[in-house]
Amino acid sequence: SQQGEEDPQALSIQEGENATMNCSYKTSINNLQWYRQNSGRGLVHLILIRSNEREKHSGRLRVTLDTSKKSSSLLITASRAADTASYFCATAQYNTNAGKSTFGDGTTLTVKP
Amino acid sequence: DGGITQSPKYLFRKEGQNVTLSCEQNLNHDAMYWYRQDPGQGLRLIYYSQIVNDFQKGDIAEGYSVSREKKESFPLTVTSAQKNPTAFYLCASSMTGFGNQPQHFGDGTRLSIL
């Protein structure tokens, strides 16, 4: 079963606005990662947040993690048309299947110029 | 420039045919992964390898096979037993295979049935 689920499935905003995407998961995690995928390309790693961290920043990206609610959010500030892509969360657990990350179905972000 | 190279970019399979997708990395990473992505969906893990000469099945391994004879290479064979192979296939690598490392992805191979 899918560990991470993104919400919303699709998001359309104007350039300059902020975009917020959410990820919920079911079981305890070691860390959570966010990736970006442009159409027809591979995924690009954006940011990793560990289970003992609550917030992390990278440029215009801000990620929060709430382990009590089993959820994370990705905020992109001052969006640009070039931010148009799909965004995925991936969770990693330490169990007998160590080494596996589980990806959600993604949020498709469209930023209109 | 370090990275992951997948080839070919597009591949067509005839009925009953096995096809092999290539994945090469020059990042000196121990772990490598194969994912399948269907339209509008996320990634599903086919196989992964944490170290040379070792690999494990992922969530959807049936109809696929892999080998890991060299650290740099992790080819995926889509066999004739895979009845619905049309998808976008992504290869990735990470420094170690312990789920706490960012994965680096290639640009994928799009496989279709003729």
Interface residues (C-beta under 8 A of the other chain):
Chain A: Q2 N30 N31 Q33 Y35 G40 R41 G42 L43 V44 H45 L48 R50 F88 A90 A92 Q93 Y94 A98 G99 K100 S101 T102 F103 G104 D105 G106
Chain B: I4 Q6 A31 Y35 G40 Q41 G42 L43 R44 L45 Y48 Q50 Q56 G58 F88 L90 A92 G97 F98 G99 N100 P102 Q103 H104 F105 G106 D107 G108 R110
